[in-house]
Amino acid sequence: MSTGKQYGRCPTCNKRFEWDSESPWRPFCSERCRLIDLGEWLDEGHRIPDKTPGKPFLPPEDDDTY
Ligand SMILES: [Zn+2]
């Protein structure tokens, strides 16, 4: 009953397309859409805010309670 063909929706261009089990760009409709999605991913990754204030870590070694 399996025909090997499925329909999916491309996450990038939101287009319905037919894929088969050997489609190299799953779940995207094409290499282009896959690269676009990958590019956005990488872009997001580069935009991770890395602005933690440079607060020096002080070890509690001058604790003179005893
Ligand atoms: Zn697409």
N, CA, C, O and the ligand as a Tripos MOL2 file, in Angstrom:
@<TRIPOS>MOLECULE
protein
  265   263    67     0     0
PROTEIN
NO_CHARGES

@<TRIPOS>ATOM
      1 N           0.8410   -1.2090    0.0000 N.3       1 MET1
      2 CA          0.0000    0.0000    0.0000 C.3       1 MET1
      3 C           0.8710    1.2520    0.0000 C.2       1 MET1
      4 O           0.4010    2.3620   -0.2500 O.2       1 MET1
      5 N           2.1250    1.0440    0.2810 N.am      2 SER2
      6 CA          3.0180    2.1900    0.2720 C.3       2 SER2
      7 C           3.4500    2.5090   -1.1460 C.2       2 SER2
      8 O           3.9840    1.6540   -1.8530 O.2       2 SER2
      9 N           3.2180    3.7310   -1.5520 N.am      3 THR3
     10 CA          3.6030    4.1360   -2.8970 C.3       3 THR3
     11 C           4.9820    4.7570   -2.9140 C.2       3 THR3
     12 O           5.5870    4.9150   -3.9740 O.2       3 THR3
     13 N           5.4790    5.1080   -1.7390 N.am      4 GLY4
     14 CA          6.7780    5.7480   -1.6640 C.3       4 GLY4
     15 C           6.7020    7.2440   -1.8690 C.2       4 GLY4
     16 O           7.7030    7.9470   -1.7310 O.2       4 GLY4
     17 N           5.5360    7.7280   -2.1940 N.am      5 LYS5
     18 CA          5.4100    9.1630   -2.4080 C.3       5 LYS5
     19 C           4.5930    9.7860   -1.2990 C.2       5 LYS5
     20 O           3.5760    9.2460   -0.8640 O.2       5 LYS5
     21 N           5.0540   10.9160   -0.8620 N.am      6 GLN6
     22 CA          4.3530   11.6330    0.1930 C.3       6 GLN6
     23 C           4.2940   13.0900   -0.1910 C.2       6 GLN6
     24 O           5.0310   13.5850   -1.0440 O.2       6 GLN6
     25 N           3.3730   13.7520    0.4890 N.am      7 TYR7
     26 CA          3.3050   15.1850    0.3000 C.3       7 TYR7
     27 C           3.7120   15.8640    1.5900 C.2       7 TYR7
     28 O           3.3010   15.4770    2.6840 O.2       7 TYR7
     29 N           4.5040   16.8540    1.4330 N.am      8 GLY8
     30 CA          4.9300   17.5970    2.6000 C.3       8 GLY8
     31 C           4.7950   19.0750    2.3310 C.2       8 GLY8
     32 O           4.5190   19.5090    1.2120 O.2       8 GLY8
     33 N           4.9950   19.8320    3.3840 N.am      9 ARG9
     34 CA          4.9600   21.2700    3.2090 C.3       9 ARG9
     35 C           6.3440   21.8000    3.5590 C.2       9 ARG9
     36 O           6.8890   21.5310    4.6300 O.2       9 ARG9
     37 N           6.8810   22.5460    2.6380 N.am     10 CYS10
     38 CA          8.2280   23.0550    2.8110 C.3      10 CYS10
     39 C           8.2510   24.1070    3.9160 C.2      10 CYS10
     40 O           7.4890   25.0710    3.8510 O.2      10 CYS10
     41 N           9.0850   23.9540    4.9040 N.am     11 PRO11
     42 CA          9.1280   24.9180    6.0090 C.3      11 PRO11
     43 C           9.6290   26.2910    5.5750 C.2      11 PRO11
     44 O           9.3880   27.2870    6.2570 O.2      11 PRO11
     45 N          10.3110   26.3430    4.4650 N.am     12 THR12
     46 CA         10.8740   27.6160    4.0260 C.3      12 THR12
     47 C           9.8850   28.4110    3.1830 C.2      12 THR12
     48 O           9.5800   29.5610    3.4980 O.2      12 THR12
     49 N           9.3840   27.7990    2.1120 N.am     13 CYS13
     50 CA          8.5120   28.5480    1.2110 C.3      13 CYS13
     51 C           7.0490   28.2050    1.4340 C.2      13 CYS13
     52 O           6.1640   28.7760    0.7960 O.2      13 CYS13
     53 N           6.7970   27.2660    2.3470 N.am     14 ASN14
     54 CA          5.4420   26.9300    2.7400 C.3      14 ASN14
     55 C           4.6100   26.3960    1.5910 C.2      14 ASN14
     56 O           3.3880   26.5470    1.5560 O.2      14 ASN14
     57 N           5.2990   25.7710    0.6550 N.am     15 LYS15
     58 CA          4.6270   25.2460   -0.5210 C.3      15 LYS15
     59 C           4.4440   23.7530   -0.3520 C.2      15 LYS15
     60 O           5.3150   23.0560    0.1690 O.2      15 LYS15
     61 N           3.3070   23.2810   -0.7970 N.am     16 ARG16
     62 CA          3.0900   21.8360   -0.7950 C.3      16 ARG16
     63 C           3.8710   21.2290   -1.9280 C.2      16 ARG16
     64 O           3.8480   21.7290   -3.0530 O.2      16 ARG16
     65 N           4.5520   20.1710   -1.6370 N.am     17 PHE17
     66 CA          5.3280   19.5340   -2.6880 C.3      17 PHE17
     67 C           5.3200   18.0390   -2.4470 C.2      17 PHE17
     68 O           5.0040   17.5540   -1.3600 O.2      17 PHE17
     69 N           5.6800   17.3300   -3.4970 N.am     18 GLU18
     70 CA          5.7080   15.8780   -3.4120 C.3      18 GLU18
     71 C           7.1330   15.4280   -3.1770 C.2      18 GLU18
     72 O           8.0570   15.8550   -3.8670 O.2      18 GLU18
     73 N           7.2950   14.5820   -2.2200 N.am     19 TRP19
     74 CA          8.6220   14.0190   -2.0360 C.3      19 TRP19
     75 C           8.5130   12.5140   -2.0570 C.2      19 TRP19
     76 O           7.4440   11.9560   -1.8090 O.2      19 TRP19
     77 N           9.5720   11.8850   -2.3410 N.am     20 ASP20
     78 CA          9.6050   10.4520   -2.1740 C.3      20 ASP20
     79 C          10.6900   10.1120   -1.1550 C.2      20 ASP20
     80 O          11.3970   10.9850   -0.6520 O.2      20 ASP20
     81 N          10.7960    8.8410   -0.8750 N.am     21 SER21
     82 CA         11.6700    8.4350    0.2150 C.3      21 SER21
     83 C          13.1350    8.7280   -0.0760 C.2      21 SER21
     84 O          13.9780    8.6340    0.8160 O.2      21 SER21
     85 N          13.4380    9.0780   -1.3100 N.am     22 GLU22
     86 CA         14.8230    9.3440   -1.6330 C.3      22 GLU22
     87 C          15.1010   10.8200   -1.8580 C.2      22 GLU22
     88 O          16.1800   11.2010   -2.3110 O.2      22 GLU22
     89 N          14.1320   11.6280   -1.5400 N.am     23 SER23
     90 CA         14.3310   13.0510   -1.7290 C.3      23 SER23
     91 C          15.4530   13.5490   -0.8270 C.2      23 SER23
     92 O          15.3810   13.4130    0.3940 O.2      23 SER23
     93 N          16.4760   14.1180   -1.4220 N.am     24 PRO24
     94 CA         17.6340   14.5220   -0.6250 C.3      24 PRO24
     95 C          17.3950   15.7710    0.1930 C.2      24 PRO24
     96 O          18.1690   16.0710    1.1020 O.2      24 PRO24
     97 N          16.3460   16.4990   -0.1080 N.am     25 TRP25
     98 CA         16.1810   17.7950    0.5620 C.3      25 TRP25
     99 C          15.0790   17.7790    1.6080 C.2      25 TRP25
    100 O          14.6720   18.8290    2.1070 O.2      25 TRP25
    101 N          14.6010   16.5980    1.9350 N.am     26 ARG26
    102 CA         13.5790   16.5370    2.9620 C.3      26 ARG26
    103 C          14.0310   17.2830    4.2090 C.2      26 ARG26
    104 O          15.2150   17.2310    4.5400 O.2      26 ARG26
    105 N          13.1730   17.9490    4.8900 N.am     27 PRO27
    106 CA         11.7590   18.1380    4.5440 C.3      27 PRO27
    107 C          11.5290   19.3650    3.6660 C.2      27 PRO27
    108 O          10.4230   19.9020    3.6300 O.2      27 PRO27
    109 N          12.5490   19.8010    2.9710 N.am     28 PHE28
    110 CA         12.4040   20.9780    2.1210 C.3      28 PHE28
    111 C          12.1120   20.5470    0.7010 C.2      28 PHE28
    112 O          12.3630   19.4040    0.3200 O.2      28 PHE28
    113 N          11.5790   21.4730   -0.0770 N.am     29 CYS29
    114 CA         11.1800   21.1260   -1.4280 C.3      29 CYS29
    115 C          12.3760   21.1340   -2.3640 C.2      29 CYS29
    116 O          12.3300   20.5230   -3.4320 O.2      29 CYS29
    117 N          13.4190   21.8010   -1.9870 N.am     30 SER30
    118 CA         14.5520   21.9170   -2.8780 C.3      30 SER30
    119 C          15.8050   22.2660   -2.0850 C.2      30 SER30
    120 O          15.7430   22.6180   -0.9070 O.2      30 SER30
    121 N          16.9180   22.1600   -2.7480 N.am     31 GLU31
    122 CA         18.1740   22.5050   -2.1140 C.3      31 GLU31
    123 C          18.1790   23.9710   -1.6900 C.2      31 GLU31
    124 O          18.6980   24.3320   -0.6340 O.2      31 GLU31
    125 N          17.5950   24.7930   -2.5330 N.am     32 ARG32
    126 CA         17.5670   26.2200   -2.2600 C.3      32 ARG32
    127 C          16.8740   26.5030   -0.9300 C.2      32 ARG32
    128 O          17.3920   27.2380   -0.0900 O.2      32 ARG32
    129 N          15.6930   25.9050   -0.7530 N.am     33 CYS33
    130 CA         14.9580   26.1420    0.4800 C.3      33 CYS33
    131 C          15.7190   25.5910    1.6800 C.2      33 CYS33
    132 O          15.6830   26.1650    2.7690 O.2      33 CYS33
    133 N          16.3890   24.5050    1.4750 N.am     34 ARG34
    134 CA         17.1560   23.9290    2.5640 C.3      34 ARG34
    135 C          18.2810   24.8760    2.9720 C.2      34 ARG34
    136 O          18.5250   25.0940    4.1580 O.2      34 ARG34
    137 N          18.9540   25.4280    1.9860 N.am     35 LEU35
    138 CA         20.0590   26.3360    2.2770 C.3      35 LEU35
    139 C          19.5570   27.6140    2.9250 C.2      35 LEU35
    140 O          20.2010   28.1650    3.8180 O.2      35 LEU35
    141 N          18.4070   28.0760    2.4700 N.am     36 ILE36
    142 CA         17.8380   29.2800    3.0760 C.3      36 ILE36
    143 C          17.5710   29.0380    4.5510 C.2      36 ILE36
    144 O          17.9120   29.8530    5.4080 O.2      36 ILE36
    145 N          16.9530   27.8990    4.8250 N.am     37 ASP37
    146 CA         16.6400   27.5900    6.2130 C.3      37 ASP37
    147 C          17.9090   27.4480    7.0320 C.2      37 ASP37
    148 O          17.9970   27.9290    8.1620 O.2      37 ASP37
    149 N          18.8800   26.7880    6.4500 N.am     38 LEU38
    150 CA         20.1550   26.6060    7.1430 C.3      38 LEU38
    151 C          20.8120   27.9510    7.3930 C.2      38 LEU38
    152 O          21.3820   28.1900    8.4580 O.2      38 LEU38
    153 N          20.7250   28.8330    6.3900 N.am     39 GLY39
    154 CA         21.3120   30.1580    6.5370 C.3      39 GLY39
    155 C          20.6620   30.9310    7.6680 C.2      39 GLY39
    156 O          21.3420   31.6060    8.4400 O.2      39 GLY39
    157 N          19.3410   30.8290    7.7630 N.am     40 GLU40
    158 CA         18.6560   31.5270    8.8440 C.3      40 GLU40
    159 C          19.0720   30.9630   10.1930 C.2      40 GLU40
    160 O          19.2330   31.6840   11.1780 O.2      40 GLU40
    161 N          19.2400   29.6490   10.1990 N.am     41 TRP41
    162 CA         19.6680   29.0090   11.4280 C.3      41 TRP41
    163 C          21.0170   29.5490   11.8730 C.2      41 TRP41
    164 O          21.2090   29.9300   13.0280 O.2      41 TRP41
    165 N          21.9440   29.5710   10.9260 N.am     42 LEU42
    166 CA         23.2820   30.0340   11.2680 C.3      42 LEU42
    167 C          23.2410   31.4920   11.6750 C.2      42 LEU42
    168 O          23.9380   31.9130   12.5980 O.2      42 LEU42
    169 N          22.4190   32.2550   10.9790 N.am     43 ASP43
    170 CA         22.3040   33.6600   11.2970 C.3      43 ASP43
    171 C          21.8030   33.8390   12.7220 C.2      43 ASP43
    172 O          22.3230   34.6570   13.4800 O.2      43 ASP43
    173 N          20.7860   33.0610   13.0730 N.am     44 GLU44
    174 CA         20.2790   33.0990   14.4360 C.3      44 GLU44
    175 C          21.3870   32.7700   15.4180 C.2      44 GLU44
    176 O          21.5270   33.4080   16.4610 O.2      44 GLU44
    177 N          22.1640   31.7740   15.0690 N.am     45 GLY45
    178 CA         23.2320   31.3480   15.9530 C.3      45 GLY45
    179 C          24.2280   32.4570   16.1950 C.2      45 GLY45
    180 O          24.7270   32.6330   17.3060 O.2      45 GLY45
    181 N          24.5170   33.2170   15.1260 N.am     46 HIS46
    182 CA         25.4840   34.2990   15.2880 C.3      46 HIS46
    183 C          24.9040   35.4530   16.0880 C.2      46 HIS46
    184 O          25.6350   36.2970   16.6060 O.2      46 HIS46
    185 N          23.5960   35.4780   16.1810 N.am     47 ARG47
    186 CA         22.9870   36.5920   16.8880 C.3      47 ARG47
    187 C          22.6670   36.2650   18.3410 C.2      47 ARG47
    188 O          21.9350   36.9960   19.0080 O.2      47 ARG47
    189 N          23.2140   35.1790   18.8140 N.am     48 ILE48
    190 CA         23.0210   34.8650   20.2280 C.3      48 ILE48
    191 C          23.6720   35.9690   21.0570 C.2      48 ILE48
    192 O          24.8720   36.2110   20.9260 O.2      48 ILE48
    193 N          22.9170   36.6250   21.8860 N.am     49 PRO49
    194 CA         23.4850   37.7290   22.6670 C.3      49 PRO49
    195 C          24.5300   37.2150   23.6380 C.2      49 PRO49
    196 O          24.2630   36.3670   24.4900 O.2      49 PRO49
    197 N          25.7040   37.7450   23.4850 N.am     50 ASP50
    198 CA         26.8090   37.3190   24.3410 C.3      50 ASP50
    199 C          27.3430   38.5560   25.0590 C.2      50 ASP50
    200 O          28.5210   38.9020   24.9660 O.2      50 ASP50
    201 N          26.4510   39.1910   25.7620 N.am     51 LYS51
    202 CA         26.8280   40.4430   26.4050 C.3      51 LYS51
    203 C          26.6950   40.3500   27.9140 C.2      51 LYS51
    204 O          26.2340   41.2810   28.5730 O.2      51 LYS51
    205 N          27.0970   39.2360   28.4360 N.am     52 THR52
    206 CA         27.0950   39.1440   29.8840 C.3      52 THR52
    207 C          28.1640   40.0930   30.4160 C.2      52 THR52
    208 O          29.3120   40.0440   29.9740 O.2      52 THR52
    209 N          27.8050   40.9310   31.3360 N.am     53 PRO53
    210 CA         28.7750   41.8970   31.8510 C.3      53 PRO53
    211 C          29.9700   41.2070   32.4670 C.2      53 PRO53
    212 O          29.8510   40.1910   33.1510 O.2      53 PRO53
    213 N          31.1160   41.7840   32.2050 N.am     54 GLY54
    214 CA         32.3430   41.1570   32.6700 C.3      54 GLY54
    215 C          32.5310   41.3160   34.1690 C.2      54 GLY54
    216 O          33.3940   42.0630   34.6300 O.2      54 GLY54
    217 N          31.7220   40.6110   34.9060 N.am     55 LYS55
    218 CA         31.8200   40.7080   36.3570 C.3      55 LYS55
    219 C          32.8650   39.7140   36.8470 C.2      55 LYS55
    220 O          32.7290   38.5180   36.5910 O.2      55 LYS55
    221 N          33.8690   40.1520   37.5200 N.am     56 PRO56
    222 CA         34.8950   39.2180   37.9680 C.3      56 PRO56
    223 C          34.3670   38.3040   39.0560 C.2      56 PRO56
    224 O          33.6770   38.7210   39.9850 O.2      56 PRO56
    225 N          34.7110   37.0810   38.9040 N.am     57 PHE57
    226 CA         34.2730   36.1120   39.9000 C.3      57 PHE57
    227 C          35.2130   36.1560   41.0970 C.2      57 PHE57
    228 O          36.4120   35.9100   40.9710 O.2      57 PHE57
    229 N          34.6480   36.4740   42.2620 N.am     58 LEU58
    230 CA         35.4770   36.5550   43.4600 C.3      58 LEU58
    231 C          35.2720   35.3080   44.3140 C.2      58 LEU58
    232 O          34.1690   35.0720   44.8090 O.2      58 LEU58
    233 N          36.2690   34.5480   44.4830 N.am     59 PRO59
    234 CA         36.1260   33.3810   45.3560 C.3      59 PRO59
    235 C          36.0610   33.8240   46.8130 C.2      59 PRO59
    236 O          36.8090   34.7090   47.2280 O.2      59 PRO59
    237 N          35.1800   33.2180   47.5830 N.am     60 PRO60
    238 CA         34.9760   33.6640   48.9760 C.3      60 PRO60
    239 C          36.1080   33.1980   49.8820 C.2      60 PRO60
    240 O          35.9020   32.3970   50.7940 O.2      60 PRO60
    241 N          37.2860   33.7030   49.6210 N.am     61 GLU61
    242 CA         38.4100   33.2130   50.4200 C.3      61 GLU61
    243 C          38.8220   34.2090   51.5190 C.2      61 GLU61
    244 O          39.5590   33.8720   52.4460 O.2      61 GLU61
    245 N          38.3150   35.4520   51.3790 N.am     62 ASP62
    246 CA         38.6240   36.3780   52.4570 C.3      62 ASP62
    247 C          37.4470   36.4830   53.4360 C.2      62 ASP62
    248 O          37.0790   37.5650   53.8910 O.2      62 ASP62
    249 N          36.8870   35.3380   53.7300 N.am     63 ASP63
    250 CA         35.7810   35.2730   54.6800 C.3      63 ASP63
    251 C          36.3780   35.1180   56.0770 C.2      63 ASP63
    252 O          36.7950   34.0340   56.4830 O.2      63 ASP63
    253 N          36.4060   36.2400   56.7950 N.am     64 ASP64
    254 CA         37.0850   36.2070   58.0970 C.3      64 ASP64
    255 C          36.0930   36.1240   59.2570 C.2      64 ASP64
    256 O          36.2220   36.8420   60.2490 O.2      64 ASP64
    257 N          35.1140   35.2520   59.1220 N.am     65 THR65
    258 CA         34.1570   35.0880   60.2210 C.3      65 THR65
    259 C          34.7130   34.1310   61.2630 C.2      65 THR65
    260 O          34.1480   33.9920   62.3480 O.2      65 THR65
    261 N          35.8410   33.4590   60.9300 N.am     66 TYR66
    262 CA         36.4670   32.5920   61.9350 C.3      66 TYR66
    263 C          37.9530   32.4740   61.7820 C.2      66 TYR66
    264 O          38.6010   31.7760   62.5610 O.2      66 TYR66
    265 ZN         10.5390   25.3270   -0.5280 Zn       67 ZN67
@<TRIPOS>BOND
     1     1     2 1
     2     2     3 1
     3     3     4 2
     4     3     5 am
     5     5     6 1
     6     6     7 1
     7     7     8 2
     8     7     9 am
     9     9    10 1
    10    10    11 1
    11    11    12 2
    12    11    13 am
    13    13    14 1
    14    14    15 1
    15    15    16 2
    16    15    17 am
    17    17    18 1
    18    18    19 1
    19    19    20 2
    20    19    21 am
    21    21    22 1
    22    22    23 1
    23    23    24 2
    24    23    25 am
    25    25    26 1
    26    26    27 1
    27    27    28 2
    28    27    29 am
    29    29    30 1
    30    30    31 1
    31    31    32 2
    32    31    33 am
    33    33    34 1
    34    34    35 1
    35    35    36 2
    36    35    37 am
    37    37    38 1
    38    38    39 1
    39    39    40 2
    40    39    41 am
    41    41    42 1
    42    42    43 1
    43    43    44 2
    44    43    45 am
    45    45    46 1
    46    46    47 1
    47    47    48 2
    48    47    49 am
    49    49    50 1
    50    50    51 1
    51    51    52 2
    52    51    53 am
    53    53    54 1
    54    54    55 1
    55    55    56 2
    56    55    57 am
    57    57    58 1
    58    58    59 1
    59    59    60 2
    60    59    61 am
    61    61    62 1
    62    62    63 1
    63    63    64 2
    64    63    65 am
    65    65    66 1
    66    66    67 1
    67    67    68 2
    68    67    69 am
    69    69    70 1
    70    70    71 1
    71    71    72 2
    72    71    73 am
    73    73    74 1
    74    74    75 1
    75    75    76 2
    76    75    77 am
    77    77    78 1
    78    78    79 1
    79    79    80 2
    80    79    81 am
    81    81    82 1
    82    82    83 1
    83    83    84 2
    84    83    85 am
    85    85    86 1
    86    86    87 1
    87    87    88 2
    88    87    89 am
    89    89    90 1
    90    90    91 1
    91    91    92 2
    92    91    93 am
    93    93    94 1
    94    94    95 1
    95    95    96 2
    96    95    97 am
    97    97    98 1
    98    98    99 1
    99    99   100 2
   100    99   101 am
   101   101   102 1
   102   102   103 1
   103   103   104 2
   104   103   105 am
   105   105   106 1
   106   106   107 1
   107   107   108 2
   108   107   109 am
   109   109   110 1
   110   110   111 1
   111   111   112 2
   112   111   113 am
   113   113   114 1
   114   114   115 1
   115   115   116 2
   116   115   117 am
   117   117   118 1
   118   118   119 1
   119   119   120 2
   120   119   121 am
   121   121   122 1
   122   122   123 1
   123   123   124 2
   124   123   125 am
   125   125   126 1
   126   126   127 1
   127   127   128 2
   128   127   129 am
   129   129   130 1
   130   130   131 1
   131   131   132 2
   132   131   133 am
   133   133   134 1
   134   134   135 1
   135   135   136 2
   136   135   137 am
   137   137   138 1
   138   138   139 1
   139   139   140 2
   140   139   141 am
   141   141   142 1
   142   142   143 1
   143   143   144 2
   144   143   145 am
   145   145   146 1
   146   146   147 1
   147   147   148 2
   148   147   149 am
   149   149   150 1
   150   150   151 1
   151   151   152 2
   152   151   153 am
   153   153   154 1
   154   154   155 1
   155   155   156 2
   156   155   157 am
   157   157   158 1
   158   158   159 1
   159   159   160 2
   160   159   161 am
   161   161   162 1
   162   162   163 1
   163   163   164 2
   164   163   165 am
   165   165   166 1
   166   166   167 1
   167   167   168 2
   168   167   169 am
   169   169   170 1
   170   170   171 1
   171   171   172 2
   172   171   173 am
   173   173   174 1
   174   174   175 1
   175   175   176 2
   176   175   177 am
   177   177   178 1
   178   178   179 1
   179   179   180 2
   180   179   181 am
   181   181   182 1
   182   182   183 1
   183   183   184 2
   184   183   185 am
   185   185   186 1
   186   186   187 1
   187   187   188 2
   188   187   189 am
   189   189   190 1
   190   190   191 1
   191   191   192 2
   192   191   193 am
   193   193   194 1
   194   194   195 1
   195   195   196 2
   196   195   197 am
   197   197   198 1
   198   198   199 1
   199   199   200 2
   200   199   201 am
   201   201   202 1
   202   202   203 1
   203   203   204 2
   204   203   205 am
   205   205   206 1
   206   206   207 1
   207   207   208 2
   208   207   209 am
   209   209   210 1
   210   210   211 1
   211   211   212 2
   212   211   213 am
   213   213   214 1
   214   214   215 1
   215   215   216 2
   216   215   217 am
   217   217   218 1
   218   218   219 1
   219   219   220 2
   220   219   221 am
   221   221   222 1
   222   222   223 1
   223   223   224 2
   224   223   225 am
   225   225   226 1
   226   226   227 1
   227   227   228 2
   228   227   229 am
   229   229   230 1
   230   230   231 1
   231   231   232 2
   232   231   233 am
   233   233   234 1
   234   234   235 1
   235   235   236 2
   236   235   237 am
   237   237   238 1
   238   238   239 1
   239   239   240 2
   240   239   241 am
   241   241   242 1
   242   242   243 1
   243   243   244 2
   244   243   245 am
   245   245   246 1
   246   246   247 1
   247   247   248 2
   248   247   249 am
   249   249   250 1
   250   250   251 1
   251   251   252 2
   252   251   253 am
   253   253   254 1
   254   254   255 1
   255   255   256 2
   256   255   257 am
   257   257   258 1
   258   258   259 1
   259   259   260 2
   260   259   261 am
   261   261   262 1
   262   262   263 1
   263   263   264 2
@<TRIPOS>SUBSTRUCTURE
     1 MET1         2 RESIDUE 1 A MET
     2 SER2         6 RESIDUE 1 A SER
     3 THR3        10 RESIDUE 1 A THR
     4 GLY4        14 RESIDUE 1 A GLY
     5 LYS5        18 RESIDUE 1 A LYS
     6 GLN6        22 RESIDUE 1 A GLN
     7 TYR7        26 RESIDUE 1 A TYR
     8 GLY8        30 RESIDUE 1 A GLY
     9 ARG9        34 RESIDUE 1 A ARG
    10 CYS10       38 RESIDUE 1 A CYS
    11 PRO11       42 RESIDUE 1 A PRO
    12 THR12       46 RESIDUE 1 A THR
    13 CYS13       50 RESIDUE 1 A CYS
    14 ASN14       54 RESIDUE 1 A ASN
    15 LYS15       58 RESIDUE 1 A LYS
    16 ARG16       62 RESIDUE 1 A ARG
    17 PHE17       66 RESIDUE 1 A PHE
    18 GLU18       70 RESIDUE 1 A GLU
    19 TRP19       74 RESIDUE 1 A TRP
    20 ASP20       78 RESIDUE 1 A ASP
    21 SER21       82 RESIDUE 1 A SER
    22 GLU22       86 RESIDUE 1 A GLU
    23 SER23       90 RESIDUE 1 A SER
    24 PRO24       94 RESIDUE 1 A PRO
    25 TRP25       98 RESIDUE 1 A TRP
    26 ARG26      102 RESIDUE 1 A ARG
    27 PRO27      106 RESIDUE 1 A PRO
    28 PHE28      110 RESIDUE 1 A PHE
    29 CYS29      114 RESIDUE 1 A CYS
    30 SER30      118 RESIDUE 1 A SER
    31 GLU31      122 RESIDUE 1 A GLU
    32 ARG32      126 RESIDUE 1 A ARG
    33 CYS33      130 RESIDUE 1 A CYS
    34 ARG34      134 RESIDUE 1 A ARG
    35 LEU35      138 RESIDUE 1 A LEU
    36 ILE36      142 RESIDUE 1 A ILE
    37 ASP37      146 RESIDUE 1 A ASP
    38 LEU38      150 RESIDUE 1 A LEU
    39 GLY39      154 RESIDUE 1 A GLY
    40 GLU40      158 RESIDUE 1 A GLU
    41 TRP41      162 RESIDUE 1 A TRP
    42 LEU42      166 RESIDUE 1 A LEU
    43 ASP43      170 RESIDUE 1 A ASP
    44 GLU44      174 RESIDUE 1 A GLU
    45 GLY45      178 RESIDUE 1 A GLY
    46 HIS46      182 RESIDUE 1 A HIS
    47 ARG47      186 RESIDUE 1 A ARG
    48 ILE48      190 RESIDUE 1 A ILE
    49 PRO49      194 RESIDUE 1 A PRO
    50 ASP50      198 RESIDUE 1 A ASP
    51 LYS51      202 RESIDUE 1 A LYS
    52 THR52      206 RESIDUE 1 A THR
    53 PRO53      210 RESIDUE 1 A PRO
    54 GLY54      214 RESIDUE 1 A GLY
    55 LYS55      218 RESIDUE 1 A LYS
    56 PRO56      222 RESIDUE 1 A PRO
    57 PHE57      226 RESIDUE 1 A PHE
    58 LEU58      230 RESIDUE 1 A LEU
    59 PRO59      234 RESIDUE 1 A PRO
    60 PRO60      238 RESIDUE 1 A PRO
    61 GLU61      242 RESIDUE 1 A GLU
    62 ASP62      246 RESIDUE 1 A ASP
    63 ASP63      250 RESIDUE 1 A ASP
    64 ASP64      254 RESIDUE 1 A ASP
    65 THR65      258 RESIDUE 1 A THR
    66 TYR66      262 RESIDUE 1 A TYR
    67 ZN67       265 GROUP 0 **** ****
